[in-house]
């Protein structure tokens, strides 16, 4: 364990928040620096409370694990795009539960609409323009463009503290398709779907 990691583990949640606020203040002079400090504190308190309530770990445990994995500026790291509130995220107790929910291992690429067997990098083979096969990644700048699936796994959250964003599992798209068909058929006639 590095010296900085040992120091990090000995800091309380409040000390960490104060250190990050100070870093935010120093990142920009004057009023804007102070606004950034307030924004990061507000976000951290809301996110840590939400994650603690939903996942069942202490705020301190979660914060220390997140900080131990952070390798770039706190201002850019602690944002809703990286740590959405968990009401928008499906939570699984185990990885096994996740795999049981999506047994097809087929995912819909948000870029080309093809079926990929990889949940984060398109391998559909679908051509997006002449001579260019789709290779969209769910972890790139535009992620899944709002067409993906967010989840977290309690079992490994403290080891890998993140919300995962993958391509939409085909099972979910199929359920949505069937629901839309049922809604378009007059009552009493959709029972066989």
FIVOFI-591671 format. One record per atom (N, C-alpha, C, O): x, y, z. Coordinates in steps of 0.02 Angstrom, whole numbers, plus 50000, padded with zeros to 5 digits. Each point is the difference from the previous one (the first is absolute). Layout:
N
XYZ
...
This chain:
193
500424994150000
499585005950000
500455006250000
500475000450039
499385004349918
500415006049995
499895004650060
499514999350037
500955005449972
499945004750056
499375004349992
499665001350050
500195000949889
499405004149989
499374995950012
499505002750024
500514990849959
499424995750012
499904999050076
499435000150023
501114999050014
499954999350072
499705006450030
499574999750044
500675006149932
499745006450024
499255000649983
499615002350042
500204995849898
499315000249979
499564995950046
499475002350021
500744991549994
499614995650042
499925002650071
499534998150035
500925006249987
499965002650068
499575006350004
499855002450055
499955000449888
499605006250000
499264998350008
499764995149972
499895009050065
499284999250008
499655002749938
500305003549959
499064994950036
499605002549945
500025007749999
500085003049947
499835000050111
499995007450004
500675003049979
500035005149966
500524991750055
500665002449980
500114999449925
500285004549969
499494990050002
500064999149927
499595005349963
500245002949951
499154998350072
499585005149968
500345006850004
500015003749950
500254998050107
500345006550008
500605000549954
500135005349970
500254989350025
500595000049956
499805000949927
500335003749963
499134993150016
499775000649931
499715007049987
500085002749945
499585000050104
499755006949993
500575004949991
499975004549959
500564994650080
500585004449995
500334999449931
500215004949970
499834988950007
500274998849933
499585003549947
500265002949952
499084996950056
499545003349953
500105007650001
500005003249948
500084999550112
500125007250007
500645002149964
500035005249967
500484990750040
500655001549971
500024998949925
500455002449966
499064994050007
499994998649928
499785006049959
500115000249940
499585004750092
499765005949966
499985005750051
499774999050056
500465006849925
500045005650046
499325003250012
499564999849957
500375003150102
499425004250015
499354996250011
499984994450025
499505009149955
499324997550012
499864993249967
499664995850028
500615003249912
499884993849964
500314994050038
499714994650002
500875006450027
500324994850039
499574998150060
499944994150017
499775011050015
499564998750058
499374996449978
499764995550035
499965006349907
499414996549974
500154992749987
499594995650014
501005003049959
500204993149987
500064996150065
499814994250003
500445008950049
500064996850066
499314998150027
499914994650026
499625010049968
499324998850024
499674994449959
499674995650027
500435004649907
499714994949956
500264993050016
499614995350003
501045004050007
500274993450013
499774997450068
499854994050007
500115010450043
499764997850066
499274997949996
499814994750026
499785009249941
499284998449993
499914993349964
499614995850022
500765003349923
499944993849963
500224994050043
499654995050003
500935005650029
500274994550040
499524998050055
499874994050010
499865010750026
499554998450056
499374996449975
499784995250030
499945007349916
499404997049972
500144993049973
499634995350015
500915003949947
500174993649971
500184994950053
499764994349998
500665007650050
500214995350052
499414997650042
499954994150017
499605010549999
499404998150038
499584995049960
499784994950027
500105006749910
499604995649957
500324993149993
499664995050007
500995004749979
500344993649990
500004996050065
499924993949998
500185009450058
500004996650064
499314997050015
499954994250021
499535009749968
499314997650012
499834994049956
499714995250024
500455005249913
499814994849952
500444993850005
499754994449998
500905006650009
500474994349999
500134996950069
500224994350005
499665009650048
500094997350067
500715000450027
500154996950051
500285006949918
500675001250025
500025006950032
499585004249985
500914997050058
500055006650032
500255005149948
500334998249952
499505008150060
500235005349956
500765000249999
500315001149948
500004997950110
500735000150005
500314994549957
500485001249963
499254992650041
500264994549960
499975001649926
500494999249963
498935003250016
499905001549929
500485005549978
500334999449948
499705005950090
500425005849982
500744998049996
500345001949953
499894994350096
500714998049999
500154995549940
500535000649970
499004995050012
500124995749941
499995004249936
500414998949955
499135005850040
499985004349941
500645004049994
500295000549946
499935002350109
500615004049999
500614995749983
500465002349966
499554991550057
500584995749986
500044998249926
500544998349975
498905002149989
499994998449929
500065006249956
500154999549940
499745006450088
500025006149960
500715001449977
500475000150040
499605001149894
500675001449973
500005006349957
500445001149959
499065003150051
499985006649968
499625004950044
499784998150054
500165008049925
499745005350042
499324998450030
499564997349966
500355004450097
499374998850036
499435003749967
499444997449997
500685008649978
499485003949967
499724996249940
499395000249988
501034996549975
499784996249941
499754993050019
499574997249965
500694999950087
499824993250021
499314999850034
499584995949982
500315008550065
499375000050038
499475004049964
499855005750018
499864991149932
499465003049961
499454994849991
500124994050005
499285008449983
499434995549993
500084995149942
499734994550003
500635007449945
500094995449944
500414993950022
499934994649971
500495006150079
500404994450026
499654996550058
500084994050009
499555009850030
499684997350060
499275002350003
499835004350041
499744992849916
499305002150001
499674997650065
500224995250031
499245008249988
499624997650057
499754993049985
499824998549943
500154997350107
499874992949988
499274998449986
499834994349985
499735010650019
499304998949980
499974998849924
499524997049976
500985005349988
500034999249927
500394993849979
500114998949941
500104997150109
500474994549988
499704993650029
499725000050054
500344994549908
499784993650028
500554997150044
500594999949980
499224997950079
500484997450048
499924992450005
499454997450009
501114999149983
500014992750008
500404998350062
500505003350015
499294991650021
500394997850058
500644996549978
500535000950030
499424995149915
500574996149976
500065000549925
499535001849965
501064996650010
500114999749928
499584994449970
499775000649943
500144994050094
499594994449976
499295002449985
499714998049949
500005006250094
499335002749987
499995003949934
499534999449961
500975004650028
500055003949938
500014995449940
499625001049952
500804993950049
500064995349944
499364996149989
499824998449943
499824999950111
499374996449993
499465004349968
499564997449966
500465009050046
499495004549972
500085000849924
499515001049965
501114998550011
500145001149929
500374994049970
500595000749981
499094993550014
500354994049978
500194999949926
500434996049981
499275008149978
500154999849929
500705002749985
500314998149950
499955006250093
500645003349988
500005003649933
500505000149964
498935003050021
499935004049940
499815007150021
499575001050044
500765003949925
499915006950020
499925004349938
500314998749948
499285006450056
499855004249943
500465006150000
499985004150047
500424996549902
500465005649994
499615006449991
499565000349957
500595004950082
499645006349993
500175003949937
499645004649981
500914993749987
500225003649940
499704997049937
499675003449961
500444990150029
499784996849937
499354996150006
499704998349950
500095000450112
499384996150010
500104992649991
499514996250006
501095001649980
500144992949991
500044996350066
500035003050054
499974990349942
500054995850059
500744998350012
500344997349956
499895004450103
500694998850021
500014994750054
499554999850042
500944995849958
500074995250054
500455002750055
500084996950053
500215008949936
500405003550050
499585005850027
499765004049960
500154996650105
499565005250027
500305007149999
499645004850011
501014995849976
500315006650002
500335002349935
500125006049991
500034989449964
500315001749936
499634996449944
499944993850002
499805009949950
499604996949947
500424995249958
500535001849974
499224992150020
500314995049955
499474997149953
500054994349979
499455009950006
499444997749957
500224998749928
499674996149965
500875007050014
500214999449931
499625004449952
500114999949940
499435004150087
499595004349959
500415005949974
500365003350038
499594997949898
500365005549969
499635006650013
499415000549986
500955004550041
499695006450015
500115005149944
499615004749992
500924994449971
500115003749938
500484995849958
500314995450025
499735006249912
500384995949953
500704998350027
500415004450010
499704989250000
500654997650023
500125000750074
500554998350024
498965004150014
500095001050073
499484995950038
499405001449997
500844993550039
499574995950042
499945003350068
500485002850026
498934996950002
499875003250065
500454997050054
500064993950006
500245010550033
500404997950057
499865004550061
500445001450040
498935000849965
499795004550053
500154997050069
499944993950009
500265010350038
500154997850068
499565003650050
499915006149996
499824990250051
499575003050051
500395004250050
499705003650040
500954995949960
500425003750047
500345006049968
500425003250031
499404998449907
500285005849966
499675006450022
499585000050045
500615005449924
499755006750018
499245000350002
499725002950047
499954994349904
499275000549996
499644994050031
499394999549999
501004995950030
499744994050033
499484996649957
500144998349943
499255000850083
499484996649960
499485004949974
499464997949978
500705008450024
499565005349973
499294999550029
499515001549966
500444996450097
499344999550032
499614993949980
499424999350018
500884996149944
499654994049975
500274993750034
499894994549975
500455006350080
500324994250032
499644997850063
499425001650012
500954994750028
499744997050061
500505001150055
500604998649993
499165004150063
500435001450058
499874995050055
499434998450016
501114999050013
499924995450056
500615000450046
500535002449982
499364995150079
500554999250049
499904993350034
499444997550005
501104999650019
499984993550033
500265000950072
500585001850010
498984997050039
500195000950070
500604995650018
500455002350035
499554991549942
500514995150018
500715002749989
500454998650040
499655005049906
500685002449985
500075007650000
500495002649975
499015001050053
500025007249996
500605003050035
500305004849975
499894992650083
500575002950035
500664998249967
500515003450010
499504991349950
500594998249962
500045004049935
500535002349979
498894998649990
499945003649937
499445005150006
499454998949974
500675006750061
499475004750017
499785004449941
500235005649992
499334991649967
499775003949943
499314997749979
499784994450015
499895010049949
499384998349966
500194998249929
500325004049965
499494990150013
500184997649933
499495002449949
499405000050014
500835001949928
499565001949945
500184995649941
500555000249974
498964995850005
500104995449944
499465001249947
499535003850011
500564992949932
499485000349948
499374996850028
500024995850045
499415006249928
499364997450023
499964992449988
500074997849943
499824998350110
499914992849991
499404998649955
499485003350006
500594992049948
499474998549953
499354997950035
499465001549976
500604995250082
499414997950037
499565006050019
499394999649997
500925006050021
499615005950019
499675003249940
499435002250004
500924997949941
499725002949939
499414995849976
499495002749977
500584990650028
499474995549980
499385001050044
499445000249975
500665000450091
499445001250046
499645006549983
499395000350001
500995004949983
499715006449982
499604999449935
499465002949994
500804993349958
499674999049936
499334996450011
499495002149972
500504992650068
499394996250014
499495004550036
499414999849985
500835004150063
499565004650037
499665004949952
499405001250005
500985001649948
499725004749952
499494996749955
499485003049983
500654990749997
499524996449958
499364998950040
499455001249975
500614996550087
499424998750043
499585006350008
499384999749998
500955005950011
499635006350010
499645002349937
499515003750005
500724994149937
499685002149938
499414995549980
499625001749955
500324992550077
499464995449984
499415001250047
500095001150060
499304998849913
499415001250043
499984995050058
500234994349995
499505008050062
499964995950061
499704993149986
499534999349960
500754995750074
499754993249994
500304996149942
499924993949999
500405009449955
500274996549942
500764998950005
500284996649957
500045006150093
500734999550005
500224994750050
500594999650016
498964996250008
500174995250052
500504994749977
500354997250042
499685001349894
500464994849976
500715002549992
500454996049988
499675010650019
500695002649994
500364999650065
500585002150005
